[in-house]
Amino acid sequence: MFLLQMSGVPGSGKSTVAAHVVEKYGAVAVDYDVIKSAVLDAGFDLGGSTRASYEVMYAMARHLLVQGRDVVMDSPCFWPRIVNEGIAIAEENGAAYRYVECRVQDLQQLDERLRRRPRLRTHRPSLNQPPADAGGEPVDGEALVREWMDKAHRPADNYLQLDMDRPLADVLPEVDHYLKQSG
């Protein structure tokens, strides 16, 4: 059994990799953006929705692992607590902890992905356009994304960084190899 924690900036391919893991391994994805969109729809303010959504994500991951299911936690990892909780949840439930960080250097490609994807309430419409709940005013998206990439938190070891500028056919076998490793 494993808990796979996805990491990366919006549009980097976290959910695409998560969907592959769900399909290939029968894991269950717990998607932070789906949870946060629902929490915002329920009337929470932006700050409260962030805290509540992470707590729901952690509770769902625990609940699924107790049922013997492999879990993918799909969220950016911008704070140490997110990684620490993932590690603790895996340990509590005797699951292998895995961490995959999706990285994109080509910001034009990232912007195209953001513009093309089906959009949840919490998704950025483009690199320079934040979600409406975050104000919706144009920002310097390139600077923000570079800051987020530098801000990513990861475990001390045994993690996988994926170059998502490459085709998925080249990237997904790396994910499979990583998930099959012991330890």
Backbone hydrogen bonds, N-H to C=O, Kabsch-Sander energy under -0.5 kcal/mol:
donor,donor_aa,acceptor,acceptor_aa,energy
3,L,96,A,-2.8
4,L,71,V,-3.3
5,Q,3,L,-0.6
5,Q,98,R,-3.0
6,M,4,L,-0.6
6,M,73,M,-3.0
7,S,100,V,-1.8
9,V,102,C,-0.5
12,S,9,V,-2.0
17,V,13,G,-2.5
18,A,14,K,-2.8
19,A,15,S,-2.4
20,H,16,T,-1.6
21,V,17,V,-2.2
22,V,18,A,-2.6
23,E,19,A,-2.4
24,K,20,H,-3.0
25,Y,21,V,-2.5
26,G,22,V,-1.5
27,A,21,V,-0.9
28,V,70,D,-2.4
30,V,72,V,-3.4
31,D,29,A,-0.6
32,Y,30,V,-0.6
32,Y,74,D,-2.4
35,I,31,D,-2.1
36,K,32,Y,-3.2
37,S,33,D,-2.3
38,A,34,V,-1.9
39,V,35,I,-2.5
40,L,36,K,-2.7
41,D,37,S,-2.3
42,A,38,A,-1.5
43,G,40,L,-1.8
44,F,39,V,-1.7
49,S,45,D,-2.6
50,T,46,L,-1.6
51,R,47,G,-1.7
52,A,48,G,-2.5
53,S,49,S,-2.3
54,Y,50,T,-2.0
55,E,51,R,-2.0
56,V,52,A,-2.3
57,M,53,S,-2.5
58,Y,54,Y,-2.6
59,A,55,E,-2.3
60,M,56,V,-2.7
61,A,57,M,-2.3
62,R,58,Y,-2.4
63,H,59,A,-2.5
64,L,60,M,-2.6
65,L,61,A,-2.4
66,V,62,R,-2.4
67,Q,63,H,-1.0
68,G,65,L,-2.0
69,R,64,L,-2.2
71,V,2,F,-2.3
72,V,28,V,-2.5
73,M,4,L,-2.9
74,D,30,V,-2.4
74,D,72,V,-0.7
75,S,6,M,-0.6
75,S,73,M,-0.9
78,F,76,P,-0.6
82,I,79,W,-1.1
83,V,79,W,-0.9
84,N,80,P,-2.7
85,E,81,R,-3.0
86,G,82,I,-2.0
87,I,83,V,-2.6
88,A,84,N,-2.5
89,I,85,E,-3.0
90,A,86,G,-2.2
91,E,87,I,-2.6
92,E,88,A,-2.8
93,N,89,I,-1.2
93,N,90,A,-0.6
94,G,91,E,-1.4
95,A,90,A,-2.7
96,A,1,M,-2.9
98,R,3,L,-2.8
98,R,96,A,-0.5
100,V,5,Q,-2.3
101,E,160,L,-3.1
102,C,7,S,-3.2
102,C,100,V,-0.5
103,R,101,E,-0.5
103,R,162,L,-2.7
107,L,105,Q,-1.2
110,L,106,D,-2.0
111,D,107,L,-2.3
112,E,108,Q,-2.1
113,R,109,Q,-2.2
114,L,110,L,-2.4
115,R,111,D,-2.2
116,R,112,E,-1.8
117,R,113,R,-2.0
123,H,120,L,-1.6
126,S,129,Q,-1.1
129,Q,126,S,-1.0
134,A,131,P,-1.6
135,G,132,A,-1.8
136,G,131,P,-1.3
139,V,128,N,-2.3
141,G,139,V,-1.7
144,L,140,D,-2.0
145,V,141,G,-2.9
146,R,142,E,-2.2
147,E,143,A,-2.2
148,W,144,L,-2.5
149,M,145,V,-2.6
150,D,146,R,-1.9
151,K,147,E,-1.5
152,A,148,W,-0.8
152,A,149,M,-0.6
153,H,77,C,-3.2
160,L,99,Y,-2.6
162,L,101,E,-3.3
162,L,160,L,-0.5
164,M,103,R,-2.8
164,M,162,L,-1.2
166,R,163,D,-1.5
170,D,167,P,-1.6
171,V,167,P,-1.3
172,L,168,L,-2.8
174,E,171,V,-1.0
175,V,171,V,-1.3
176,D,172,L,-2.3
177,H,173,P,-2.5
178,Y,174,E,-2.3
179,L,175,V,-2.6
180,K,176,D,-1.6
181,Q,177,H,-0.6
181,Q,178,Y,-0.9
